[in-house]
Amino acid sequence: MTVKIIAIVAMDESRVIGIAGGLPWKLPEDMKRFAALTSGHTVVMGRKTYESLPEKFRPLPKRLNVVFTRKVESFPVCSSVEAWTNPEDFFKACRGASIALPSNLVWVIGGAEIYAASMPFWDELYLTRVSSKHNGDAYFPPFEEDFEQVEVEQRVGYSFERFVRKNRTVRP
Ligand SMILES: NC(=O)c1ccc[n+]([C@@H]2O[C@H](COP(=O)([O-])OP(=O)(O)OC[C@H]3O[C@@H](n4cnc5c(N)ncnc54)[C@H](OP(=O)(O)O)[C@@H]3O)[C@@H](O)[C@H]2O)c1
């Protein structure tokens, strides 16, 4: 099974992705698309993003939830949630097929720290580009040099865009 690692994010014109531990916007269509794309697969996130999920969606249902935290011993694991301390170890284990996953798709769902720490491992990026500017305190890191756009679907106020890594041979 060849594992594909895909980041998914919604970012505004100033690269803002979050504010005060939450999202700066409400985009129901984007949430629906997120659920449809990631259900049945693995979702990978930072501890702060996990804690920002509404209680009734935590852990995200029908998905293996992998949470990165440096305080793994105090993290409350439950069924369908795994806590890992080292992103590199996790992604290498995925590539090496040394852990059991529900499918070959591993979705990196944020937040800012986890996007930055995992970018070298991404094969693809699903970006919702929000065409406005918002106040924020969490930002998406620059990815444009290493990824090329292969799809754009324009909507009112945002676009769904897909990027693939330019040079797959340098991927770890
Ligand atoms: N727009 C979007 O698509 C989108 C998507 C997701 C999230 N967000 C937003 O992004 C914001 C959260 O982002 P954030 O950067 O503050 O937090 P985050 O990336 O969700 O989580 C940060 C936490 O992850 C753990 N962590 C980070 N790097 C690690 C590493 N190298 N090894 C092990 N653990 C590591 C640490 O947990 P411990 O402190 O437990 O050690 C750290 O405090 C929120 O506003 C959220 O709503 C937006």
The ligand as an ORCA input file, in Angstrom:
! r2SCAN-3c Opt
* xyz 0 1
  N      -7.897     27.209      8.494
  C      -7.618     25.922      8.641
  O      -7.708     25.138      7.696
  C      -7.155     25.414      9.984
  C      -6.878     24.045     10.166
  C      -6.458     23.615     11.435
  C      -6.292     24.529     12.463
  N      -6.552     25.839     12.249
  C      -6.366     26.841     13.312
  O      -4.983     26.856     13.669
  C      -4.890     27.266     15.044
  C      -4.088     26.217     15.822
  O      -2.775     26.156     15.282
  P      -1.482     26.160     16.243
  O      -0.260     26.274     15.397
  O      -1.691     27.172     17.313
  O      -1.584     24.759     16.991
  P      -1.501     23.236     16.455
  O      -0.488     23.116     15.348
  O      -2.865     22.723     16.204
  O      -0.997     22.471     17.777
  C       0.205     22.872     18.389
  C       0.576     21.816     19.390
  O       0.976     20.627     18.703
  C       2.043     20.016     19.407
  N       3.237     20.070     18.559
  C       3.618     21.040     17.697
  N       4.788     20.733     17.100
  C       5.128     19.506     17.595
  C       6.227     18.654     17.364
  N       7.219     19.001     16.493
  N       6.273     17.488     18.038
  C       5.276     17.132     18.888
  N       4.218     17.905     19.155
  C       4.138     19.076     18.514
  C       2.226     20.810     20.696
  O       1.340     20.238     21.638
  P       1.642     20.234     23.254
  O       1.567     21.659     23.649
  O       0.558     19.360     23.807
  O       3.016     19.623     23.416
  C       1.755     22.202     20.285
  O       1.348     23.007     21.376
  C      -6.327     27.388     15.565
  O      -6.740     28.731     15.465
  C      -7.104     26.523     14.587
  O      -8.468     26.888     14.502
  C      -6.974     26.299     11.025
*
